[in-house]
Amino acid sequence: MRGGTVARALSERTGLTVTSLKVTVGSVRAPTQPARRRPVRVTPPKDAVDEELERIRGSFPPGQEETARRLASLMALYRVRFPGR
């Protein structure tokens, strides 16, 4: 019943033109979002990592063993996650 008064007060305070109000009686809930699934952690087997490391070991200069091992782990993970590619 006081919609006009509230609309005028909002217009004066915000500087925006308020033409109408919608009043809801009761509690208003935010729309629910579907639950997010947690990603499944895939760990490649150690022998697959060692196999990939042997394949790429010659491509890295001395002192870059850790980088080579990390790349080998990534390559093994890719093969586990996407078999046949």
PDB file of N, CA, C and O in Angstrom:
ATOM      1  N   MET A   1       0.812  -1.178   0.000  1.00  0.00           N
ATOM      2  CA  MET A   1       0.000   0.000   0.000  1.00  0.00           C
ATOM      3  C   MET A   1       0.869   1.260   0.000  1.00  0.00           C
ATOM      4  O   MET A   1       0.385   2.342  -0.331  1.00  0.00           O
ATOM      5  N   ARG A   2       2.135   1.131   0.364  1.00  0.00           N
ATOM      6  CA  ARG A   2       3.008   2.297   0.385  1.00  0.00           C
ATOM      7  C   ARG A   2       3.980   2.242  -0.777  1.00  0.00           C
ATOM      8  O   ARG A   2       5.052   2.843  -0.705  1.00  0.00           O
ATOM      9  N   GLY A   3       3.640   1.545  -1.833  1.00  0.00           N
ATOM     10  CA  GLY A   3       4.537   1.384  -2.973  1.00  0.00           C
ATOM     11  C   GLY A   3       4.957   2.698  -3.598  1.00  0.00           C
ATOM     12  O   GLY A   3       6.121   2.869  -3.958  1.00  0.00           O
ATOM     13  N   GLY A   4       4.030   3.623  -3.732  1.00  0.00           N
ATOM     14  CA  GLY A   4       4.337   4.926  -4.313  1.00  0.00           C
ATOM     15  C   GLY A   4       5.322   5.715  -3.468  1.00  0.00           C
ATOM     16  O   GLY A   4       6.237   6.353  -3.988  1.00  0.00           O
ATOM     17  N   THR A   5       5.122   5.661  -2.159  1.00  0.00           N
ATOM     18  CA  THR A   5       6.018   6.381  -1.257  1.00  0.00           C
ATOM     19  C   THR A   5       7.423   5.801  -1.308  1.00  0.00           C
ATOM     20  O   THR A   5       8.405   6.541  -1.345  1.00  0.00           O
ATOM     21  N   VAL A   6       7.516   4.471  -1.310  1.00  0.00           N
ATOM     22  CA  VAL A   6       8.815   3.810  -1.358  1.00  0.00           C
ATOM     23  C   VAL A   6       9.491   4.086  -2.700  1.00  0.00           C
ATOM     24  O   VAL A   6      10.693   4.349  -2.734  1.00  0.00           O
ATOM     25  N   ALA A   7       8.754   4.032  -3.794  1.00  0.00           N
ATOM     26  CA  ALA A   7       9.324   4.303  -5.119  1.00  0.00           C
ATOM     27  C   ALA A   7       9.864   5.720  -5.201  1.00  0.00           C
ATOM     28  O   ALA A   7      10.953   5.935  -5.734  1.00  0.00           O
ATOM     29  N   ARG A   8       9.120   6.692  -4.683  1.00  0.00           N
ATOM     30  CA  ARG A   8       9.599   8.086  -4.689  1.00  0.00           C
ATOM     31  C   ARG A   8      10.853   8.243  -3.839  1.00  0.00           C
ATOM     32  O   ARG A   8      11.793   8.930  -4.238  1.00  0.00           O
ATOM     33  N   ALA A   9      10.871   7.616  -2.680  1.00  0.00           N
ATOM     34  CA  ALA A   9      12.044   7.712  -1.800  1.00  0.00           C
ATOM     35  C   ALA A   9      13.275   7.089  -2.463  1.00  0.00           C
ATOM     36  O   ALA A   9      14.375   7.631  -2.360  1.00  0.00           O
ATOM     37  N   LEU A  10      13.095   5.967  -3.136  1.00  0.00           N
ATOM     38  CA  LEU A  10      14.212   5.349  -3.860  1.00  0.00           C
ATOM     39  C   LEU A  10      14.693   6.240  -4.993  1.00  0.00           C
ATOM     40  O   LEU A  10      15.897   6.383  -5.206  1.00  0.00           O
ATOM     41  N   SER A  11      13.779   6.825  -5.704  1.00  0.00           N
ATOM     42  CA  SER A  11      14.143   7.725  -6.800  1.00  0.00           C
ATOM     43  C   SER A  11      14.949   8.914  -6.283  1.00  0.00           C
ATOM     44  O   SER A  11      15.946   9.306  -6.890  1.00  0.00           O
ATOM     45  N   GLU A  12      14.518   9.478  -5.171  1.00  0.00           N
ATOM     46  CA  GLU A  12      15.224  10.636  -4.612  1.00  0.00           C
ATOM     47  C   GLU A  12      16.612  10.265  -4.095  1.00  0.00           C
ATOM     48  O   GLU A  12      17.566  11.019  -4.286  1.00  0.00           O
ATOM     49  N   ARG A  13      16.728   9.113  -3.446  1.00  0.00           N
ATOM     50  CA  ARG A  13      18.011   8.710  -2.868  1.00  0.00           C
ATOM     51  C   ARG A  13      19.016   8.234  -3.898  1.00  0.00           C
ATOM     52  O   ARG A  13      20.210   8.504  -3.763  1.00  0.00           O
ATOM     53  N   THR A  14      18.562   7.534  -4.921  1.00  0.00           N
ATOM     54  CA  THR A  14      19.498   6.930  -5.886  1.00  0.00           C
ATOM     55  C   THR A  14      19.648   7.743  -7.154  1.00  0.00           C
ATOM     56  O   THR A  14      20.646   7.600  -7.860  1.00  0.00           O
ATOM     57  N   GLY A  15      18.686   8.590  -7.459  1.00  0.00           N
ATOM     58  CA  GLY A  15      18.730   9.339  -8.706  1.00  0.00           C
ATOM     59  C   GLY A  15      18.236   8.521  -9.882  1.00  0.00           C
ATOM     60  O   GLY A  15      18.291   8.986 -11.020  1.00  0.00           O
ATOM     61  N   LEU A  16      17.762   7.332  -9.635  1.00  0.00           N
ATOM     62  CA  LEU A  16      17.208   6.468 -10.686  1.00  0.00           C
ATOM     63  C   LEU A  16      15.696   6.623 -10.731  1.00  0.00           C
ATOM     64  O   LEU A  16      15.068   6.992  -9.738  1.00  0.00           O
ATOM     65  N   THR A  17      15.129   6.341 -11.872  1.00  0.00           N
ATOM     66  CA  THR A  17      13.684   6.402 -12.001  1.00  0.00           C
ATOM     67  C   THR A  17      13.098   5.050 -11.623  1.00  0.00           C
ATOM     68  O   THR A  17      13.307   4.061 -12.325  1.00  0.00           O
ATOM     69  N   VAL A  18      12.377   5.006 -10.532  1.00  0.00           N
ATOM     70  CA  VAL A  18      11.729   3.779 -10.077  1.00  0.00           C
ATOM     71  C   VAL A  18      10.264   3.898 -10.443  1.00  0.00           C
ATOM     72  O   VAL A  18       9.565   4.794  -9.970  1.00  0.00           O
ATOM     73  N   THR A  19       9.800   2.979 -11.297  1.00  0.00           N
ATOM     74  CA  THR A  19       8.418   3.060 -11.767  1.00  0.00           C
ATOM     75  C   THR A  19       7.488   2.065 -11.082  1.00  0.00           C
ATOM     76  O   THR A  19       6.276   2.272 -11.040  1.00  0.00           O
ATOM     77  N   SER A  20       8.059   0.975 -10.541  1.00  0.00           N
ATOM     78  CA  SER A  20       7.188   0.006  -9.884  1.00  0.00           C
ATOM     79  C   SER A  20       7.983  -0.797  -8.862  1.00  0.00           C
ATOM     80  O   SER A  20       9.213  -0.829  -8.894  1.00  0.00           O
ATOM     81  N   LEU A  21       7.273  -1.430  -7.977  1.00  0.00           N
ATOM     82  CA  LEU A  21       7.845  -2.291  -6.950  1.00  0.00           C
ATOM     83  C   LEU A  21       7.111  -3.606  -6.949  1.00  0.00           C
ATOM     84  O   LEU A  21       5.922  -3.671  -7.259  1.00  0.00           O
ATOM     85  N   LYS A  22       7.827  -4.653  -6.598  1.00  0.00           N
ATOM     86  CA  LYS A  22       7.180  -5.945  -6.421  1.00  0.00           C
ATOM     87  C   LYS A  22       7.440  -6.367  -4.985  1.00  0.00           C
ATOM     88  O   LYS A  22       8.593  -6.498  -4.574  1.00  0.00           O
ATOM     89  N   VAL A  23       6.394  -6.577  -4.230  1.00  0.00           N
ATOM     90  CA  VAL A  23       6.503  -6.913  -2.823  1.00  0.00           C
ATOM     91  C   VAL A  23       6.268  -8.399  -2.664  1.00  0.00           C
ATOM     92  O   VAL A  23       5.295  -8.943  -3.186  1.00  0.00           O
ATOM     93  N   THR A  24       7.159  -9.053  -1.944  1.00  0.00           N
ATOM     94  CA  THR A  24       7.033 -10.478  -1.668  1.00  0.00           C
ATOM     95  C   THR A  24       6.895 -10.650  -0.166  1.00  0.00           C
ATOM     96  O   THR A  24       7.702 -10.126   0.602  1.00  0.00           O
ATOM     97  N   VAL A  25       5.889 -11.371   0.245  1.00  0.00           N
ATOM     98  CA  VAL A  25       5.661 -11.609   1.665  1.00  0.00           C
ATOM     99  C   VAL A  25       6.320 -12.934   2.019  1.00  0.00           C
ATOM    100  O   VAL A  25       6.125 -13.939   1.336  1.00  0.00           O
ATOM    101  N   GLY A  26       7.090 -12.926   3.079  1.00  0.00           N
ATOM    102  CA  GLY A  26       7.778 -14.145   3.504  1.00  0.00           C
ATOM    103  C   GLY A  26       9.264 -14.026   3.237  1.00  0.00           C
ATOM    104  O   GLY A  26       9.773 -12.958   2.897  1.00  0.00           O
ATOM    105  N   SER A  27       9.946 -15.146   3.397  1.00  0.00           N
ATOM    106  CA  SER A  27      11.394 -15.130   3.199  1.00  0.00           C
ATOM    107  C   SER A  27      11.723 -15.393   1.729  1.00  0.00           C
ATOM    108  O   SER A  27      11.044 -16.159   1.045  1.00  0.00           O
ATOM    109  N   VAL A  28      12.755 -14.751   1.281  1.00  0.00           N
ATOM    110  CA  VAL A  28      13.187 -14.902  -0.102  1.00  0.00           C
ATOM    111  C   VAL A  28      14.499 -15.676  -0.078  1.00  0.00           C
ATOM    112  O   VAL A  28      15.438 -15.284   0.614  1.00  0.00           O
ATOM    113  N   ARG A  29      14.568 -16.759  -0.819  1.00  0.00           N
ATOM    114  CA  ARG A  29      15.773 -17.582  -0.879  1.00  0.00           C
ATOM    115  C   ARG A  29      16.487 -17.348  -2.191  1.00  0.00           C
ATOM    116  O   ARG A  29      15.869 -17.135  -3.235  1.00  0.00           O
ATOM    117  N   ALA A  30      17.781 -17.392  -2.112  1.00  0.00           N
ATOM    118  CA  ALA A  30      18.583 -17.285  -3.331  1.00  0.00           C
ATOM    119  C   ALA A  30      18.403 -18.560  -4.143  1.00  0.00           C
ATOM    120  O   ALA A  30      18.238 -19.639  -3.574  1.00  0.00           O
ATOM    121  N   PRO A  31      18.433 -18.446  -5.467  1.00  0.00           N
ATOM    122  CA  PRO A  31      18.294 -19.655  -6.273  1.00  0.00           C
ATOM    123  C   PRO A  31      19.436 -20.622  -5.980  1.00  0.00           C
ATOM    124  O   PRO A  31      20.591 -20.218  -5.840  1.00  0.00           O
ATOM    125  N   THR A  32      19.101 -21.873  -5.893  1.00  0.00           N
ATOM    126  CA  THR A  32      20.127 -22.877  -5.596  1.00  0.00           C
ATOM    127  C   THR A  32      20.848 -23.268  -6.870  1.00  0.00           C
ATOM    128  O   THR A  32      20.254 -23.353  -7.945  1.00  0.00           O
ATOM    129  N   GLN A  33      22.142 -23.503  -6.724  1.00  0.00           N
ATOM    130  CA  GLN A  33      22.951 -23.952  -7.844  1.00  0.00           C
ATOM    131  C   GLN A  33      23.220 -25.434  -7.663  1.00  0.00           C
ATOM    132  O   GLN A  33      23.314 -25.920  -6.535  1.00  0.00           O
ATOM    133  N   PRO A  34      23.343 -26.151  -8.765  1.00  0.00           N
ATOM    134  CA  PRO A  34      23.623 -27.580  -8.623  1.00  0.00           C
ATOM    135  C   PRO A  34      24.975 -27.800  -7.953  1.00  0.00           C
ATOM    136  O   PRO A  34      25.904 -27.012  -8.132  1.00  0.00           O
ATOM    137  N   ALA A  35      25.072 -28.860  -7.195  1.00  0.00           N
ATOM    138  CA  ALA A  35      26.320 -29.167  -6.499  1.00  0.00           C
ATOM    139  C   ALA A  35      27.426 -29.444  -7.514  1.00  0.00           C
ATOM    140  O   ALA A  35      27.228 -30.150  -8.503  1.00  0.00           O
ATOM    141  N   ARG A  36      28.584 -28.874  -7.242  1.00  0.00           N
ATOM    142  CA  ARG A  36      29.721 -29.079  -8.143  1.00  0.00           C
ATOM    143  C   ARG A  36      30.407 -30.377  -7.780  1.00  0.00           C
ATOM    144  O   ARG A  36      30.676 -30.657  -6.612  1.00  0.00           O
ATOM    145  N   ARG A  37      30.682 -31.158  -8.797  1.00  0.00           N
ATOM    146  CA  ARG A  37      31.384 -32.410  -8.562  1.00  0.00           C
ATOM    147  C   ARG A  37      32.870 -32.143  -8.429  1.00  0.00           C
ATOM    148  O   ARG A  37      33.435 -31.320  -9.150  1.00  0.00           O
ATOM    149  N   ARG A  38      33.480 -32.831  -7.521  1.00  0.00           N
ATOM    150  CA  ARG A  38      34.921 -32.709  -7.369  1.00  0.00           C
ATOM    151  C   ARG A  38      35.598 -33.551  -8.446  1.00  0.00           C
ATOM    152  O   ARG A  38      35.166 -34.668  -8.730  1.00  0.00           O
ATOM    153  N   PRO A  39      36.652 -33.016  -9.040  1.00  0.00           N
ATOM    154  CA  PRO A  39      37.343 -33.789 -10.067  1.00  0.00           C
ATOM    155  C   PRO A  39      38.045 -35.002  -9.449  1.00  0.00           C
ATOM    156  O   PRO A  39      38.532 -34.956  -8.319  1.00  0.00           O
ATOM    157  N   VAL A  40      38.079 -36.068 -10.215  1.00  0.00           N
ATOM    158  CA  VAL A  40      38.733 -37.289  -9.776  1.00  0.00           C
ATOM    159  C   VAL A  40      40.227 -37.143 -10.039  1.00  0.00           C
ATOM    160  O   VAL A  40      40.635 -36.798 -11.148  1.00  0.00           O
ATOM    161  N   ARG A  41      41.027 -37.401  -9.038  1.00  0.00           N
ATOM    162  CA  ARG A  41      42.476 -37.282  -9.192  1.00  0.00           C
ATOM    163  C   ARG A  41      43.001 -38.556  -9.837  1.00  0.00           C
ATOM    164  O   ARG A  41      42.783 -39.659  -9.336  1.00  0.00           O
ATOM    165  N   VAL A  42      43.688 -38.388 -10.945  1.00  0.00           N
ATOM    166  CA  VAL A  42      44.265 -39.519 -11.676  1.00  0.00           C
ATOM    167  C   VAL A  42      45.774 -39.473 -11.476  1.00  0.00           C
ATOM    168  O   VAL A  42      46.411 -38.459 -11.757  1.00  0.00           O
ATOM    169  N   THR A  43      46.337 -40.562 -10.994  1.00  0.00           N
ATOM    170  CA  THR A  43      47.778 -40.648 -10.778  1.00  0.00           C
ATOM    171  C   THR A  43      48.332 -41.735 -11.681  1.00  0.00           C
ATOM    172  O   THR A  43      47.879 -42.878 -11.621  1.00  0.00           O
ATOM    173  N   PRO A  44      49.309 -41.396 -12.520  1.00  0.00           N
ATOM    174  CA  PRO A  44      49.874 -42.413 -13.404  1.00  0.00           C
ATOM    175  C   PRO A  44      50.746 -43.387 -12.612  1.00  0.00           C
ATOM    176  O   PRO A  44      51.356 -42.994 -11.618  1.00  0.00           O
ATOM    177  N   PRO A  45      50.816 -44.644 -13.034  1.00  0.00           N
ATOM    178  CA  PRO A  45      51.687 -45.606 -12.353  1.00  0.00           C
ATOM    179  C   PRO A  45      53.154 -45.209 -12.503  1.00  0.00           C
ATOM    180  O   PRO A  45      53.541 -44.609 -13.507  1.00  0.00           O
ATOM    181  N   LYS A  46      53.967 -45.545 -11.505  1.00  0.00           N
ATOM    182  CA  LYS A  46      55.378 -45.170 -11.507  1.00  0.00           C
ATOM    183  C   LYS A  46      56.113 -45.771 -12.693  1.00  0.00           C
ATOM    184  O   LYS A  46      56.980 -45.118 -13.273  1.00  0.00           O
ATOM    185  N   ASP A  47      55.787 -46.997 -13.063  1.00  0.00           N
ATOM    186  CA  ASP A  47      56.478 -47.623 -14.198  1.00  0.00           C
ATOM    187  C   ASP A  47      56.156 -46.902 -15.509  1.00  0.00           C
ATOM    188  O   ASP A  47      56.996 -46.854 -16.407  1.00  0.00           O
ATOM    189  N   ALA A  48      54.948 -46.340 -15.628  1.00  0.00           N
ATOM    190  CA  ALA A  48      54.597 -45.576 -16.835  1.00  0.00           C
ATOM    191  C   ALA A  48      55.392 -44.270 -16.888  1.00  0.00           C
ATOM    192  O   ALA A  48      55.802 -43.830 -17.962  1.00  0.00           O
ATOM    193  N   VAL A  49      55.608 -43.655 -15.721  1.00  0.00           N
ATOM    194  CA  VAL A  49      56.405 -42.429 -15.668  1.00  0.00           C
ATOM    195  C   VAL A  49      57.852 -42.742 -16.032  1.00  0.00           C
ATOM    196  O   VAL A  49      58.475 -42.009 -16.801  1.00  0.00           O
ATOM    197  N   ASP A  50      58.393 -43.841 -15.476  1.00  0.00           N
ATOM    198  CA  ASP A  50      59.770 -44.229 -15.778  1.00  0.00           C
ATOM    199  C   ASP A  50      59.945 -44.541 -17.261  1.00  0.00           C
ATOM    200  O   ASP A  50      60.971 -44.205 -17.852  1.00  0.00           O
ATOM    201  N   GLU A  51      58.942 -45.183 -17.864  1.00  0.00           N
ATOM    202  CA  GLU A  51      58.990 -45.502 -19.298  1.00  0.00           C
ATOM    203  C   GLU A  51      59.038 -44.220 -20.139  1.00  0.00           C
ATOM    204  O   GLU A  51      59.832 -44.111 -21.073  1.00  0.00           O
ATOM    205  N   GLU A  52      58.190 -43.265 -19.799  1.00  0.00           N
ATOM    206  CA  GLU A  52      58.180 -41.989 -20.525  1.00  0.00           C
ATOM    207  C   GLU A  52      59.494 -41.226 -20.299  1.00  0.00           C
ATOM    208  O   GLU A  52      59.993 -40.561 -21.207  1.00  0.00           O
ATOM    209  N   LEU A  53      60.043 -41.326 -19.097  1.00  0.00           N
ATOM    210  CA  LEU A  53      61.300 -40.648 -18.798  1.00  0.00           C
ATOM    211  C   LEU A  53      62.434 -41.193 -19.660  1.00  0.00           C
ATOM    212  O   LEU A  53      63.268 -40.431 -20.149  1.00  0.00           O
ATOM    213  N   GLU A  54      62.465 -42.483 -19.841  1.00  0.00           N
ATOM    214  CA  GLU A  54      63.496 -43.086 -20.700  1.00  0.00           C
ATOM    215  C   GLU A  54      63.348 -42.618 -22.145  1.00  0.00           C
ATOM    216  O   GLU A  54      64.345 -42.446 -22.846  1.00  0.00           O
ATOM    217  N   ARG A  55      62.125 -42.413 -22.587  1.00  0.00           N
ATOM    218  CA  ARG A  55      61.890 -41.949 -23.970  1.00  0.00           C
ATOM    219  C   ARG A  55      62.405 -40.537 -24.195  1.00  0.00           C
ATOM    220  O   ARG A  55      62.912 -40.232 -25.275  1.00  0.00           O
ATOM    221  N   ILE A  56      62.282 -39.664 -23.189  1.00  0.00           N
ATOM    222  CA  ILE A  56      62.609 -38.252 -23.406  1.00  0.00           C
ATOM    223  C   ILE A  56      63.914 -37.817 -22.759  1.00  0.00           C
ATOM    224  O   ILE A  56      64.311 -36.661 -22.907  1.00  0.00           O
ATOM    225  N   ARG A  57      64.592 -38.711 -22.044  1.00  0.00           N
ATOM    226  CA  ARG A  57      65.777 -38.333 -21.276  1.00  0.00           C
ATOM    227  C   ARG A  57      66.836 -37.647 -22.144  1.00  0.00           C
ATOM    228  O   ARG A  57      67.451 -36.686 -21.683  1.00  0.00           O
ATOM    229  N   GLY A  58      67.070 -38.092 -23.356  1.00  0.00           N
ATOM    230  CA  GLY A  58      68.088 -37.520 -24.223  1.00  0.00           C
ATOM    231  C   GLY A  58      67.750 -36.124 -24.732  1.00  0.00           C
ATOM    232  O   GLY A  58      68.625 -35.440 -25.262  1.00  0.00           O
ATOM    233  N   SER A  59      66.524 -35.693 -24.587  1.00  0.00           N
ATOM    234  CA  SER A  59      66.107 -34.379 -25.080  1.00  0.00           C
ATOM    235  C   SER A  59      66.429 -33.248 -24.111  1.00  0.00           C
ATOM    236  O   SER A  59      66.287 -32.078 -24.466  1.00  0.00           O
ATOM    237  N   PHE A  60      66.861 -33.575 -22.888  1.00  0.00           N
ATOM    238  CA  PHE A  60      67.122 -32.561 -21.868  1.00  0.00           C
ATOM    239  C   PHE A  60      68.607 -32.513 -21.545  1.00  0.00           C
ATOM    240  O   PHE A  60      69.264 -33.551 -21.464  1.00  0.00           O
ATOM    241  N   PRO A  61      69.137 -31.307 -21.360  1.00  0.00           N
ATOM    242  CA  PRO A  61      70.555 -31.181 -21.006  1.00  0.00           C
ATOM    243  C   PRO A  61      70.804 -31.630 -19.567  1.00  0.00           C
ATOM    244  O   PRO A  61      69.863 -31.706 -18.777  1.00  0.00           O
ATOM    245  N   PRO A  62      72.052 -31.928 -19.215  1.00  0.00           N
ATOM    246  CA  PRO A  62      72.358 -32.295 -17.824  1.00  0.00           C
ATOM    247  C   PRO A  62      71.914 -31.184 -16.874  1.00  0.00           C
ATOM    248  O   PRO A  62      72.015 -30.001 -17.199  1.00  0.00           O
ATOM    249  N   GLY A  63      71.431 -31.571 -15.713  1.00  0.00           N
ATOM    250  CA  GLY A  63      70.940 -30.601 -14.739  1.00  0.00           C
ATOM    251  C   GLY A  63      69.448 -30.337 -14.856  1.00  0.00           C
ATOM    252  O   GLY A  63      68.883 -29.623 -14.027  1.00  0.00           O
ATOM    253  N   GLN A  64      68.815 -30.885 -15.845  1.00  0.00           N
ATOM    254  CA  GLN A  64      67.366 -30.676 -16.044  1.00  0.00           C
ATOM    255  C   GLN A  64      66.577 -31.960 -15.786  1.00  0.00           C
ATOM    256  O   GLN A  64      65.521 -32.176 -16.381  1.00  0.00           O
ATOM    257  N   GLU A  65      67.097 -32.813 -14.894  1.00  0.00           N
ATOM    258  CA  GLU A  65      66.434 -34.098 -14.637  1.00  0.00           C
ATOM    259  C   GLU A  65      65.038 -33.917 -14.044  1.00  0.00           C
ATOM    260  O   GLU A  65      64.109 -34.646 -14.392  1.00  0.00           O
ATOM    261  N   GLU A  66      64.896 -32.938 -13.144  1.00  0.00           N
ATOM    262  CA  GLU A  66      63.588 -32.713 -12.522  1.00  0.00           C
ATOM    263  C   GLU A  66      62.559 -32.261 -13.556  1.00  0.00           C
ATOM    264  O   GLU A  66      61.401 -32.677 -13.507  1.00  0.00           O
ATOM    265  N   THR A  67      62.975 -31.419 -14.481  1.00  0.00           N
ATOM    266  CA  THR A  67      62.071 -30.966 -15.539  1.00  0.00           C
ATOM    267  C   THR A  67      61.674 -32.144 -16.422  1.00  0.00           C
ATOM    268  O   THR A  67      60.510 -32.282 -16.801  1.00  0.00           O
ATOM    269  N   ALA A  68      62.648 -32.989 -16.746  1.00  0.00           N
ATOM    270  CA  ALA A  68      62.365 -34.170 -17.567  1.00  0.00           C
ATOM    271  C   ALA A  68      61.403 -35.105 -16.845  1.00  0.00           C
ATOM    272  O   ALA A  68      60.486 -35.644 -17.466  1.00  0.00           O
ATOM    273  N   ARG A  69      61.598 -35.306 -15.542  1.00  0.00           N
ATOM    274  CA  ARG A  69      60.709 -36.193 -14.774  1.00  0.00           C
ATOM    275  C   ARG A  69      59.293 -35.626 -14.712  1.00  0.00           C
ATOM    276  O   ARG A  69      58.326 -36.382 -14.813  1.00  0.00           O
ATOM    277  N   ARG A  70      59.157 -34.342 -14.553  1.00  0.00           N
ATOM    278  CA  ARG A  70      57.819 -33.730 -14.507  1.00  0.00           C
ATOM    279  C   ARG A  70      57.107 -33.846 -15.853  1.00  0.00           C
ATOM    280  O   ARG A  70      55.906 -34.111 -15.909  1.00  0.00           O
ATOM    281  N   LEU A  71      57.860 -33.647 -16.938  1.00  0.00           N
ATOM    282  CA  LEU A  71      57.255 -33.814 -18.257  1.00  0.00           C
ATOM    283  C   LEU A  71      56.865 -35.264 -18.483  1.00  0.00           C
ATOM    284  O   LEU A  71      55.803 -35.540 -19.041  1.00  0.00           O
ATOM    285  N   ALA A  72      57.712 -36.196 -18.056  1.00  0.00           N
ATOM    286  CA  ALA A  72      57.402 -37.619 -18.190  1.00  0.00           C
ATOM    287  C   ALA A  72      56.146 -37.971 -17.400  1.00  0.00           C
ATOM    288  O   ALA A  72      55.319 -38.759 -17.858  1.00  0.00           O
ATOM    289  N   SER A  73      56.004 -37.382 -16.206  1.00  0.00           N
ATOM    290  CA  SER A  73      54.811 -37.620 -15.403  1.00  0.00           C
ATOM    291  C   SER A  73      53.571 -37.089 -16.105  1.00  0.00           C
ATOM    292  O   SER A  73      52.524 -37.736 -16.104  1.00  0.00           O
ATOM    293  N   LEU A  74      53.691 -35.910 -16.703  1.00  0.00           N
ATOM    294  CA  LEU A  74      52.564 -35.331 -17.437  1.00  0.00           C
ATOM    295  C   LEU A  74      52.192 -36.186 -18.646  1.00  0.00           C
ATOM    296  O   LEU A  74      51.012 -36.393 -18.933  1.00  0.00           O
ATOM    297  N   MET A  75      53.203 -36.678 -19.347  1.00  0.00           N
ATOM    298  CA  MET A  75      52.935 -37.529 -20.519  1.00  0.00           C
ATOM    299  C   MET A  75      52.269 -38.842 -20.100  1.00  0.00           C
ATOM    300  O   MET A  75      51.349 -39.310 -20.770  1.00  0.00           O
ATOM    301  N   ALA A  76      52.729 -39.436 -18.997  1.00  0.00           N
ATOM    302  CA  ALA A  76      52.126 -40.672 -18.503  1.00  0.00           C
ATOM    303  C   ALA A  76      50.693 -40.423 -18.051  1.00  0.00           C
ATOM    304  O   ALA A  76      49.810 -41.247 -18.287  1.00  0.00           O
ATOM    305  N   LEU A  77      50.469 -39.298 -17.408  1.00  0.00           N
ATOM    306  CA  LEU A  77      49.118 -38.941 -16.979  1.00  0.00           C
ATOM    307  C   LEU A  77      48.195 -38.801 -18.182  1.00  0.00           C
ATOM    308  O   LEU A  77      47.057 -39.269 -18.151  1.00  0.00           O
ATOM    309  N   TYR A  78      48.674 -38.169 -19.230  1.00  0.00           N
ATOM    310  CA  TYR A  78      47.880 -38.004 -20.449  1.00  0.00           C
ATOM    311  C   TYR A  78      47.513 -39.359 -21.032  1.00  0.00           C
ATOM    312  O   TYR A  78      46.377 -39.569 -21.459  1.00  0.00           O
ATOM    313  N   ARG A  79      48.464 -40.272 -21.051  1.00  0.00           N
ATOM    314  CA  ARG A  79      48.189 -41.614 -21.602  1.00  0.00           C
ATOM    315  C   ARG A  79      47.178 -42.382 -20.759  1.00  0.00           C
ATOM    316  O   ARG A  79      46.370 -43.142 -21.292  1.00  0.00           O
ATOM    317  N   VAL A  80      47.225 -42.180 -19.422  1.00  0.00           N
ATOM    318  CA  VAL A  80      46.251 -42.843 -18.555  1.00  0.00           C
ATOM    319  C   VAL A  80      44.880 -42.219 -18.727  1.00  0.00           C
ATOM    320  O   VAL A  80      43.869 -42.917 -18.806  1.00  0.00           O
ATOM    321  N   ARG A  81      44.858 -40.894 -18.785  1.00  0.00           N
ATOM    322  CA  ARG A  81      43.577 -40.174 -18.848  1.00  0.00           C
ATOM    323  C   ARG A  81      42.899 -40.301 -20.200  1.00  0.00           C
ATOM    324  O   ARG A  81      41.672 -40.367 -20.275  1.00  0.00           O
ATOM    325  N   PHE A  82      43.691 -40.336 -21.278  1.00  0.00           N
ATOM    326  CA  PHE A  82      43.158 -40.434 -22.633  1.00  0.00           C
ATOM    327  C   PHE A  82      43.787 -41.620 -23.354  1.00  0.00           C
ATOM    328  O   PHE A  82      44.639 -41.428 -24.222  1.00  0.00           O
ATOM    329  N   PRO A  83      43.383 -42.838 -23.012  1.00  0.00           N
ATOM    330  CA  PRO A  83      43.997 -44.008 -23.634  1.00  0.00           C
ATOM    331  C   PRO A  83      43.687 -44.066 -25.131  1.00  0.00           C
ATOM    332  O   PRO A  83      42.615 -43.651 -25.572  1.00  0.00           O
ATOM    333  N   GLY A  84      44.625 -44.579 -25.887  1.00  0.00           N
ATOM    334  CA  GLY A  84      44.421 -44.747 -27.328  1.00  0.00           C
ATOM    335  C   GLY A  84      44.774 -43.532 -28.153  1.00  0.00           C
ATOM    336  O   GLY A  84      44.594 -43.549 -29.371  1.00  0.00           O
ATOM    337  N   ARG A  85      45.260 -42.500 -27.545  1.00  0.00           N
ATOM    338  CA  ARG A  85      45.627 -41.290 -28.307  1.00  0.00           C
ATOM    339  C   ARG A  85      47.098 -41.203 -28.481  1.00  0.00           C
ATOM    340  O   ARG A  85      47.592 -40.256 -29.094  1.00  0.00           O
TER     341      ARG A  85
END
